[in-house]
Amino acid sequence: MKKDKYADNAQHIDRHFGPTYLALKNKTTVYIFTALLVFFGIFSYKQMPRELMPEIVIPYIFIQTVYPGNSPEDIENLITRPIEQELKGMQGIKKVSSASYQDVSIIVVEFNTTIPVKQALQDTKDRVDKAKSDL
């Protein structure tokens, strides 16, 4: 019978992937490292600072103007549009939206998050005061 020379060589090749081979050989060590990892993960989670009601800064400013006895069209033409025109020239504004109802004008100004809220509020007050002469 003729011997296959490749079959003989295949039996003597012993290949190992280092980390997997070590993990399979040292099962107890792997279990201990896994338990320590889980323990320290739970410990770190418990130690993380959390707040029940975190402070969220929303860069919105609402302007409400009341003018009794007028229709929504009059409110829009007499109050909303002049204030909007004055506000659109401000720096750092992301979006200006408005709504005119019976006797009330509501304008919502959204600022970029890079603008401090106090500065945005002061700038908005100044612009609304400028627009008062046009109302």
C-alpha positions as CSV (number, residue, x, y, z in Angstrom):
1,M,0.0,0.0,0.0
2,K,1.2,3.4,-1.0
3,K,1.5,6.0,1.8
4,D,0.2,9.5,1.1
5,K,3.0,11.9,2.0
6,Y,0.6,14.8,2.6
7,A,-1.6,12.9,5.0
8,D,1.4,12.2,7.2
9,N,2.4,15.9,7.4
10,A,-1.2,17.0,8.2
11,Q,-1.2,15.0,11.4
12,H,1.8,16.7,12.8
13,I,0.7,20.3,12.1
14,D,-0.4,21.9,15.4
15,R,-1.7,25.5,15.0
16,H,-2.7,27.7,17.9
17,F,-4.2,31.2,18.0
18,G,-2.5,32.6,21.1
19,P,-5.3,34.4,23.0
20,T,-7.9,31.8,22.3
21,Y,-5.6,28.9,23.2
22,L,-4.6,30.6,26.4
23,A,-8.3,31.3,27.3
24,L,-9.3,27.7,26.7
25,K,-6.4,26.5,28.7
26,N,-7.0,28.8,31.7
27,K,-10.8,28.9,32.0
28,T,-10.7,29.8,35.7
29,T,-8.6,32.9,35.0
30,V,-11.1,34.0,32.3
31,Y,-14.0,33.5,34.7
32,I,-12.3,35.6,37.3
33,F,-11.5,38.4,34.9
34,T,-15.1,38.4,33.6
35,A,-16.4,38.6,37.2
36,L,-14.1,41.5,38.0
37,L,-15.1,43.3,34.9
38,V,-18.8,42.9,35.7
39,F,-18.2,44.0,39.3
40,F,-16.3,47.1,38.4
41,G,-18.8,48.0,35.7
42,I,-21.7,47.8,38.2
43,F,-19.6,49.7,40.8
44,S,-18.8,52.5,38.3
45,Y,-22.4,52.8,37.2
46,K,-23.5,53.2,40.8
47,Q,-20.9,55.9,41.5
48,M,-21.8,58.0,38.4
49,P,-23.4,61.3,39.3
50,R,-27.0,61.6,38.2
51,E,-29.6,64.2,38.7
52,L,-33.4,63.7,38.9
53,M,-34.1,66.9,37.1
54,P,-31.0,68.0,35.1
55,E,-30.7,71.6,34.1
56,I,-31.4,72.0,30.4
57,V,-30.8,75.3,28.7
58,I,-33.2,75.8,25.9
59,P,-32.3,78.8,23.7
60,Y,-35.9,79.9,23.0
61,I,-37.4,83.3,23.9
62,F,-41.1,83.9,23.7
63,I,-42.6,87.4,23.0
64,Q,-46.2,87.8,23.7
65,T,-48.0,91.1,22.9
66,V,-51.6,91.8,23.9
67,Y,-53.7,94.3,22.0
68,P,-57.4,93.9,22.9
69,G,-60.1,94.5,20.4
70,N,-58.3,93.6,17.2
71,S,-58.6,90.9,14.6
72,P,-55.7,88.5,13.9
73,E,-55.0,90.3,10.6
74,D,-54.7,93.7,12.4
75,I,-52.5,92.1,15.1
76,E,-50.2,90.6,12.4
77,N,-49.9,93.9,10.4
78,L,-49.6,96.2,13.4
79,I,-47.6,94.2,15.9
80,T,-46.2,90.9,14.7
81,R,-44.5,92.1,11.4
82,P,-42.7,95.2,12.9
83,I,-41.3,93.1,15.8
84,E,-40.3,90.3,13.4
85,Q,-38.5,92.8,11.1
86,E,-36.6,94.2,14.0
87,L,-35.6,90.8,15.4
88,K,-34.4,89.3,12.1
89,G,-31.3,91.6,12.1
90,M,-30.0,90.1,15.4
91,Q,-26.9,87.9,15.5
92,G,-27.1,84.3,16.5
93,I,-30.8,83.7,15.6
94,K,-31.5,80.3,14.2
95,K,-35.3,80.7,13.6
96,V,-38.1,83.2,14.2
97,S,-41.7,82.0,14.1
98,S,-44.9,83.8,15.0
99,A,-48.6,83.4,15.3
100,S,-51.3,86.1,15.4
101,Y,-54.5,85.4,17.2
102,Q,-57.5,87.5,18.3
103,D,-56.0,90.2,20.6
104,V,-52.6,88.4,20.9
105,S,-49.3,88.2,19.0
106,I,-46.9,85.4,19.9
107,I,-43.3,85.4,18.5
108,V,-40.9,82.6,19.3
109,V,-37.2,83.3,18.7
110,E,-34.8,80.3,18.6
111,F,-31.1,81.1,19.1
112,N,-28.0,79.1,18.4
113,T,-26.7,77.1,21.3
114,T,-23.4,79.2,21.3
115,I,-25.2,82.3,22.4
116,P,-25.6,82.8,26.2
117,V,-29.3,83.0,27.2
118,K,-28.8,86.2,29.2
119,Q,-27.2,87.9,26.3
120,A,-29.9,86.7,23.9
121,L,-32.7,87.9,26.3
122,Q,-31.1,91.3,26.7
123,D,-30.6,91.7,22.9
124,T,-34.2,90.7,22.3
125,K,-35.5,93.2,24.9
126,D,-33.5,95.9,23.2
127,R,-34.8,95.1,19.8
128,V,-38.4,94.9,21.0
129,D,-38.0,98.3,22.6
130,K,-36.7,99.7,19.3
131,A,-39.8,98.2,17.5
132,K,-42.2,99.9,20.0
133,S,-41.9,103.2,18.1
134,D,-43.2,101.4,15.0
135,L,-46.2,99.9,16.8
